Amino acid sequence: MDFQHIIEAVGRFMDFAGVAVMVIGAVVSIPMALRGYQPRKLPAGSEKLTVYRSYRQLLGRSILLGLELLVAADIIRTVAVTPTFESVGVLAIIVLIRTFLSFSLELEITGRWPWQKEPSKSAEPAPAEA
């Protein structure tokens, strides 16, 4: 078995792992949401999540992790095996699409962009003027 075959096998394994994470995450998220899973850090003044919102957040997290594994698999296969301009271009497009999906899911799950800081717990709203 030569280097190229090993890299292809590793890429296929990473693809499988990415899909498996998404499928297992979708299945495991159902009972967690039904049991009333709540994130540890809820924003101040927010209500508990409904079953639907809880499931969406759990599912979104598993999709994010699966997408990261799929991007890693694409990078491994493209960079390790003699890269061409065409293969690098296709990789760039795939990474851009998956990055956009990741940012969109992160915004949906947390309510803020990945580069935004979490609101501090010590920050209290300004008192209302009478």
C-alpha positions in Angstrom: 0.0 0.0 0.0 1.6 3.3 -1.0 1.2 6.8 0.4 -1.6 7.9 -1.9 -3.8 4.8 -1.0 -3.2 5.5 2.7 -4.3 9.2 2.3 -7.3 8.1 0.3 -8.3 5.7 3.0 -7.9 8.3 5.7 -10.0 10.7 3.6 -12.7 8.1 3.2 -12.6 7.4 7.0 -13.0 11.2 7.7 -15.9 11.4 5.3 -17.5 8.4 7.0 -16.9 10.0 10.5 -18.4 13.3 9.4 -21.6 11.7 8.1 -21.8 9.4 11.1 -21.5 12.3 13.5 -24.4 14.1 11.7 -26.6 10.9 11.7 -25.9 9.9 15.2 -26.3 13.5 16.4 -29.7 13.7 14.8 -30.8 10.5 16.4 -29.3 11.2 19.9 -30.7 14.7 19.9 -34.3 13.5 19.8 -34.5 11.9 23.2 -32.3 14.7 24.7 -34.7 17.3 23.4 -37.7 15.3 24.6 -36.2 15.1 28.1 -36.0 18.9 28.2 -32.3 19.5 27.5 -31.2 23.0 28.3 -27.8 24.6 27.5 -25.7 25.4 30.6 -25.4 29.0 29.6 -28.7 30.6 28.7 -28.6 34.4 28.0 -29.8 36.5 31.0 -33.5 37.0 31.0 -34.2 34.3 28.4 -36.9 31.7 28.7 -36.2 27.9 28.7 -36.0 26.4 25.3 -39.0 24.5 23.8 -38.5 21.0 22.7 -38.3 22.2 19.1 -35.7 24.9 19.8 -33.7 22.4 21.9 -33.7 19.8 19.1 -32.7 22.4 16.6 -29.7 23.5 18.7 -28.6 20.0 19.4 -29.0 19.0 15.7 -27.2 22.2 14.6 -24.2 21.3 16.8 -23.9 17.8 15.4 -24.1 19.2 11.8 -21.4 21.7 12.6 -19.1 19.0 13.9 -19.9 16.8 10.9 -19.1 19.7 8.5 -15.8 20.3 10.1 -14.8 16.6 9.7 -15.9 16.7 6.0 -13.8 19.8 5.4 -10.9 18.1 7.0 -11.3 15.1 4.8 -11.4 17.2 1.7 -8.3 19.1 2.8 -6.4 15.8 3.5 -7.3 14.4 0.1 -6.5 17.5 -1.9 -3.3 18.6 -0.2 -1.7 15.2 0.3 -2.3 13.9 -3.2 -0.6 16.0 -5.9 -2.7 19.1 -5.9 -3.7 20.7 -9.2 -5.2 24.1 -9.7 -8.5 22.4 -10.5 -8.6 20.3 -7.3 -7.5 23.3 -5.2 -10.2 25.5 -6.8 -12.9 22.9 -6.1 -11.6 22.5 -2.5 -11.8 26.3 -2.1 -15.4 26.4 -3.3 -16.3 23.5 -1.0 -14.6 25.1 2.0 -16.4 28.4 1.3 -19.8 26.8 1.1 -19.2 24.7 4.2 -17.8 27.8 6.1 -20.9 29.8 5.2 -23.1 26.9 6.4 -21.1 26.7 9.7 -21.4 30.5 10.3 -25.1 30.3 9.6 -25.6 27.4 12.0 -23.5 29.1 14.6 -25.7 32.2 14.3 -28.8 30.1 14.6 -27.6 28.1 17.6 -26.0 30.9 19.7 -27.7 34.0 18.3 -24.4 35.7 17.6 -21.6 35.4 15.1 -18.6 33.2 16.0 -16.3 36.2 16.4 -18.6 38.1 18.7 -18.0 37.8 22.4 -20.6 36.3 24.7 -22.5 38.9 26.7 -21.0 39.1 30.2 -23.2 38.1 33.1 -22.2 41.2 35.1 -23.7 43.5 32.5 -27.0 44.6 33.9 -29.6 46.5 31.8 -29.7 50.2 32.4 -32.6 51.2 34.7 -35.7 52.5 32.9 -36.3 56.2 33.2 -39.7 57.3 34.5 
